[in-house]
Amino acid sequence: MMVWVWLGLLAFFVIVEAATANLLTIWFAAGALVAFISSFFIENPIIQIVIFVVVSLIVLVALRPIAKKYTRTRKQPTNADMYINAEGIVSETISNLNAKGTVKVRGSVWTARSFADEVEIGDLDLPF
């Protein structure tokens, strides 16, 4: 009877893993597979459950760090992220109190504000 339970759990964990693809339930699918195989040789459901839990935990602890290392996604900076920490040229005096100010960074003009409201940045007397 437990054969069907383990087979059902195995199918469930594989379907959830396929739907999420985040290595969320694959560890439990491995435990369910071993418990499924053990159910042919061991009739005691308590021992089968212990096998499921132990195998799932061993696979999780042993393989998750390796899997994370190889599945780590690199974030590709796009749009505004590419301009973080880049140098720019003030093209209009930056004044929070007057709600104005622009900076040219890598050929693009961006609205700029200072960290402190009382600080103005830039001098329009300089040639640009």
Accessible surface in RSA format (square Angstrom, percent):
REM  Atomic radii and reference values for relative SASA: ProtOr
REM  Chains: A
REM  Algorithm: Lee & Richards
REM  Probe-radius: 1.40
REM  Slices: 20
REM RES _ NUM      All-atoms   Total-Side   Main-Chain    Non-polar    All polar
REM                ABS   REL    ABS   REL    ABS   REL    ABS   REL    ABS   REL
RES MET A   1   184.40  95.5 142.33  94.2  42.06 100.2 122.69 104.3  61.71  81.8
RES MET A   2    41.68  21.6  39.55  26.2   2.13   5.1  21.25  18.1  20.43  27.1
RES VAL A   3    32.74  21.5  32.74  29.6   0.00   0.0  32.74  28.4   0.00   0.0
RES TRP A   4   173.39  69.6 165.17  79.9   8.22  19.3 138.06  73.6  35.33  57.3
RES VAL A   5    65.40  43.0  57.12  51.7   8.28  20.0  64.22  55.8   1.18   3.2
RES TRP A   6     6.13   2.5   6.13   3.0   0.00   0.0   6.13   3.3   0.00   0.0
RES LEU A   7    68.50  38.1  68.36  48.9   0.14   0.4  68.36  48.0   0.14   0.4
RES GLY A   8    40.41  49.8   0.00   N/A  40.41  49.8  34.85  95.6   5.56  12.5
RES LEU A   9    60.21  33.5  58.74  42.0   1.47   3.7  59.02  41.4   1.20   3.2
RES LEU A  10    31.43  17.5  31.43  22.5   0.00   0.0  31.43  22.1   0.00   0.0
RES ALA A  11    49.24  45.3  41.76  64.4   7.48  17.0  48.96  68.9   0.28   0.7
RES PHE A  12   112.76  56.4 108.96  67.5   3.80   9.9 112.24  68.1   0.52   1.5
RES PHE A  13    25.64  12.8  25.64  15.9   0.00   0.0  25.64  15.5   0.00   0.0
RES VAL A  14    73.14  48.1  72.25  65.4   0.88   2.1  72.59  63.1   0.55   1.5
RES ILE A  15   116.34  66.2 113.93  84.9   2.41   5.8 115.26  83.0   1.08   2.9
RES VAL A  16    36.28  23.9  34.52  31.3   1.76   4.2  36.28  31.5   0.00   0.0
RES GLU A  17    18.79  10.8  17.96  13.6   0.83   2.0  15.58  30.1   3.22   2.6
RES ALA A  18    81.26  74.7  47.52  73.3  33.73  76.7  58.92  83.0  22.33  59.2
RES ALA A  19    86.54  79.6  43.76  67.5  42.78  97.3  55.44  78.1  31.10  82.4
RES THR A  20    52.58  37.4  34.74  35.2  17.84  42.5  39.84  53.5  12.73  19.2
RES ALA A  21    81.58  75.0  52.44  80.9  29.14  66.3  58.49  82.4  23.09  61.2
RES ASN A  22   109.83  75.7  83.94  81.1  25.89  62.3  22.09  53.2  87.74  84.8
RES LEU A  23    58.26  32.4  52.71  37.7   5.55  13.9  52.71  37.0   5.55  14.9
RES LEU A  24   104.47  58.2  96.20  68.8   8.27  20.8  97.80  68.7   6.67  18.0
RES THR A  25    15.21  10.8  15.21  15.4   0.00   0.0  15.21  20.4   0.00   0.0
RES ILE A  26    65.28  37.1  64.81  48.3   0.48   1.2  64.81  46.7   0.48   1.3
RES TRP A  27    12.08   4.8  12.04   5.8   0.04   0.1  10.35   5.5   1.73   2.8
RES PHE A  28    69.83  34.9  69.83  43.3   0.00   0.0  69.83  42.3   0.00   0.0
RES ALA A  29     4.21   3.9   4.03   6.2   0.18   0.4   4.03   5.7   0.18   0.5
RES ALA A  30    30.19  27.8  24.33  37.6   5.85  13.3  29.42  41.4   0.77   2.0
RES GLY A  31     0.00   0.0   0.00   N/A   0.00   0.0   0.00   0.0   0.00   0.0
RES ALA A  32     0.00   0.0   0.00   0.0   0.00   0.0   0.00   0.0   0.00   0.0
RES LEU A  33    79.99  44.5  79.99  57.2   0.00   0.0  79.99  56.2   0.00   0.0
RES VAL A  34    58.30  38.4  57.77  52.3   0.53   1.3  57.99  50.4   0.31   0.8
RES ALA A  35     0.00   0.0   0.00   0.0   0.00   0.0   0.00   0.0   0.00   0.0
RES PHE A  36    36.64  18.3  36.64  22.7   0.00   0.0  36.64  22.2   0.00   0.0
RES ILE A  37    87.20  49.6  87.20  65.0   0.00   0.0  87.20  62.8   0.00   0.0
RES SER A  38    12.73  10.8   9.15  12.2   3.58   8.2  12.56  26.7   0.17   0.2
RES SER A  39    13.00  11.0   0.59   0.8  12.41  28.6   0.59   1.3  12.41  17.4
RES PHE A  40   123.60  61.8  89.74  55.6  33.87  88.1  93.60  56.7  30.01  85.9
RES PHE A  41   164.29  82.2 128.74  79.7  35.55  92.5 134.58  81.6  29.72  85.0
RES ILE A  42    55.73  31.7  52.30  39.0   3.43   8.3  55.61  40.0   0.12   0.3
RES GLU A  43   163.52  93.9 142.03 107.5  21.49  51.2  58.44 113.0 105.08  85.8
RES ASN A  44    67.24  46.4  59.45  57.4   7.79  18.8  20.84  50.2  46.40  44.8
RES PRO A  45    59.46  43.3  59.46  54.2   0.00   0.0  59.46  49.1   0.00   0.0
RES ILE A  46   114.01  64.9 114.01  84.9   0.00   0.0 114.01  82.1   0.00   0.0
RES ILE A  47    76.64  43.6  75.96  56.6   0.68   1.6  76.64  55.2   0.00   0.0
RES GLN A  48     2.86   1.6   2.86   2.1   0.00   0.0   0.00   0.0   2.86   2.2
RES ILE A  49    77.87  44.3  77.87  58.0   0.00   0.0  77.87  56.1   0.00   0.0
RES VAL A  50    80.31  52.8  78.33  70.9   1.98   4.8  80.31  69.8   0.00   0.0
RES ILE A  51    37.87  21.6  35.41  26.4   2.46   5.9  37.87  27.3   0.00   0.0
RES PHE A  52    30.73  15.4  30.73  19.0   0.00   0.0  30.73  18.6   0.00   0.0
RES VAL A  53    67.77  44.6  66.07  59.8   1.70   4.1  67.77  58.9   0.00   0.0
RES VAL A  54    69.54  45.8  67.98  61.5   1.55   3.7  69.53  60.4   0.01   0.0
RES VAL A  55    31.15  20.5  30.53  27.6   0.62   1.5  31.15  27.1   0.00   0.0
RES SER A  56     2.35   2.0   2.17   2.9   0.18   0.4   2.30   4.9   0.05   0.1
RES LEU A  57    91.79  51.1  91.62  65.5   0.17   0.4  91.75  64.4   0.04   0.1
RES ILE A  58   106.59  60.7 101.78  75.8   4.80  11.6 106.20  76.5   0.38   1.0
RES VAL A  59    30.18  19.9  29.04  26.3   1.15   2.8  30.18  26.2   0.00   0.0
RES LEU A  60    46.46  25.9  45.79  32.8   0.67   1.7  45.79  32.2   0.67   1.8
RES VAL A  61   110.55  72.7  97.37  88.2  13.18  31.8 103.26  89.7   7.29  19.8
RES ALA A  62    55.23  50.8  37.29  57.5  17.94  40.8  46.23  65.1   9.00  23.8
RES LEU A  63    86.06  47.9  85.75  61.3   0.32   0.8  85.75  60.2   0.32   0.9
RES ARG A  64   105.43  44.3 105.43  53.7   0.00   0.0  12.99  17.8  92.43  56.0
RES PRO A  65    83.87  61.1  71.36  65.1  12.50  45.4  77.28  63.8   6.59  40.9
RES ILE A  66    95.36  54.3  93.87  69.9   1.49   3.6  95.36  68.7   0.00   0.0
RES ALA A  67    21.10  19.4  13.74  21.2   7.36  16.7  20.87  29.4   0.23   0.6
RES LYS A  68   110.76  54.0 107.93  66.2   2.83   6.7  60.82  54.7  49.94  53.2
RES LYS A  69   133.41  65.1 118.46  72.7  14.95  35.6  68.81  61.9  64.59  68.8
RES TYR A  70   164.46  76.8 132.32  75.3  32.14  83.6  97.12  73.0  67.33  83.0
RES THR A  71    80.20  57.0  61.59  62.4  18.61  44.4  58.53  78.6  21.67  32.8
RES ARG A  72   178.16  74.8 150.44  76.7  27.72  66.0  63.46  86.7 114.70  69.5
RES THR A  73   123.38  87.8 101.86 103.3  21.52  51.3  73.50  98.7  49.88  75.4
RES ARG A  74   228.63  96.0 198.04 101.0  30.59  72.8  76.02 103.9 152.62  92.5
RES LYS A  75   173.11  84.5 142.07  87.2  31.04  73.9 100.82  90.8  72.29  77.0
RES GLN A  76   135.93  76.0 123.61  90.3  12.32  29.3  49.47 105.3  86.45  65.6
RES PRO A  77    58.76  42.8  55.72  50.8   3.05  11.1  56.37  46.5   2.39  14.9
RES THR A  78    77.25  54.9  73.27  74.3   3.98   9.5  52.27  70.2  24.98  37.8
RES ASN A  79   120.81  83.3 110.19 106.5  10.62  25.6  32.94  79.3  87.87  84.9
RES ALA A  80    52.75  48.5  49.14  75.8   3.61   8.2  49.28  69.4   3.47   9.2
RES ASP A  81    56.10  39.3  46.54  46.3   9.57  22.6   8.49  20.0  47.61  47.5
RES MET A  82    89.81  46.5  79.26  52.5  10.54  25.1  53.26  45.3  36.55  48.4
RES TYR A  83    47.78  22.3  38.57  21.9   9.21  24.0  18.17  13.7  29.60  36.5
RES ILE A  84   118.97  67.7  97.58  72.7  21.38  51.5 103.82  74.8  15.14  41.1
RES ASN A  85   150.38 103.7 104.88 101.3  45.50 109.6  37.73  90.8 112.64 108.9
RES ALA A  86    30.06  27.6   2.47   3.8  27.60  62.8   9.67  13.6  20.39  54.0
RES GLU A  87   165.77  95.2 142.98 108.2  22.79  54.3  61.59 119.1 104.18  85.1
RES GLY A  88    38.20  47.1   0.00   N/A  38.20  47.1   3.74  10.3  34.46  77.2
RES ILE A  89   112.47  64.0 109.39  81.5   3.07   7.4 112.47  81.0   0.00   0.0
RES VAL A  90    30.53  20.1  27.18  24.6   3.35   8.1  27.18  23.6   3.35   9.1
RES SER A  91    44.58  37.7  27.35  36.5  17.23  39.7  26.36  56.1  18.22  25.5
RES GLU A  92    57.82  33.2  57.74  43.7   0.08   0.2  18.37  35.5  39.45  32.2
RES THR A  93    16.60  11.8  16.60  16.8   0.00   0.0  11.63  15.6   4.96   7.5
RES ILE A  94     8.34   4.7   8.34   6.2   0.00   0.0   8.34   6.0   0.00   0.0
RES SER A  95     1.20   1.0   1.20   1.6   0.00   0.0   0.22   0.5   0.99   1.4
RES ASN A  96    32.12  22.1  14.77  14.3  17.34  41.8   7.77  18.7  24.35  23.5
RES LEU A  97   133.25  74.2 100.69  72.0  32.56  81.9 103.71  72.8  29.54  79.5
RES ASN A  98    90.96  62.7  66.19  64.0  24.77  59.6  16.70  40.2  74.27  71.8
RES ALA A  99    71.90  66.1  53.86  83.1  18.04  41.0  54.25  76.4  17.65  46.7
RES LYS A 100    78.14  38.1  73.70  45.2   4.44  10.6  34.62  31.2  43.52  46.4
RES GLY A 101     2.44   3.0   0.00   N/A   2.44   3.0   0.00   0.0   2.44   5.5
RES THR A 102    32.94  23.4  32.94  33.4   0.00   0.0  28.05  37.7   4.89   7.4
RES VAL A 103    22.48  14.8  22.48  20.4   0.00   0.0  22.48  19.5   0.00   0.0
RES LYS A 104   102.20  49.9  98.22  60.3   3.98   9.5  41.33  37.2  60.87  64.8
RES VAL A 105    14.69   9.7  14.45  13.1   0.25   0.6  14.69  12.8   0.00   0.0
RES ARG A 106   164.95  69.3 119.69  61.0  45.26 107.8  63.78  87.2 101.17  61.3
RES GLY A 107    60.14  74.2   0.00   N/A  60.14  74.2  27.29  74.9  32.85  73.6
RES SER A 108    39.51  33.4  34.20  45.6   5.31  12.2  16.18  34.5  23.33  32.7
RES VAL A 109    97.15  63.9  66.75  60.4  30.39  73.2  66.75  58.0  30.39  82.4
RES TRP A 110    98.68  39.6  96.01  46.5   2.66   6.2  98.68  52.6   0.00   0.0
RES THR A 111   101.22  72.0  75.34  76.4  25.88  61.7  40.64  54.6  60.57  91.6
RES ALA A 112    16.45  15.1  10.60  16.4   5.85  13.3  16.45  23.2   0.00   0.0
RES ARG A 113   115.01  48.3  83.24  42.4  31.77  75.6  49.18  67.2  65.83  39.9
RES SER A 114    14.24  12.0   2.11   2.8  12.13  27.9   5.94  12.6   8.30  11.6
RES PHE A 115   223.95 112.0 186.24 115.4  37.71  98.1 190.21 115.3  33.74  96.6
RES ALA A 116    33.35  30.7  27.40  42.3   5.96  13.6  32.28  45.5   1.07   2.8
RES ASP A 117    83.70  58.6  78.27  77.9   5.44  12.9  15.48  36.4  68.23  68.0
RES GLU A 118   136.54  78.4 110.86  83.9  25.69  61.2  60.83 117.7  75.71  61.8
RES VAL A 119    67.41  44.4  63.87  57.8   3.55   8.5  67.41  58.6   0.00   0.0
RES GLU A 120   102.96  59.1  75.61  57.2  27.35  65.1  25.75  49.8  77.21  63.0
RES ILE A 121    71.84  40.9  68.88  51.3   2.96   7.1  71.84  51.7   0.00   0.0
RES GLY A 122    40.08  49.4   0.00   N/A  40.08  49.4  13.04  35.8  27.04  60.6
RES ASP A 123    69.52  48.7  62.86  62.6   6.66  15.8  23.34  54.9  46.18  46.1
RES LEU A 124   100.47  56.0  76.78  54.9  23.70  59.6  76.78  53.9  23.70  63.8
RES ASP A 125   130.78  91.6  99.36  98.9  31.42  74.3  31.40  73.9  99.38  99.1
RES LEU A 126   108.31  60.3 104.77  75.0   3.54   8.9 104.90  73.7   3.41   9.2
RES PRO A 127   128.03  93.3  99.34  90.6  28.69 104.3 110.58  91.3  17.45 108.5
RES PHE A 128   138.44  69.3  57.91  35.9  80.53 209.5  91.28  55.3  47.16 135.0
END  Absolute sums over single chains surface
CHAIN  1 A     9583.3       8038.3       1545.0       6549.7       3033.7
END  Absolute sums over all chains
TOTAL          9583.3       8038.3       1545.0       6549.7       3033.7
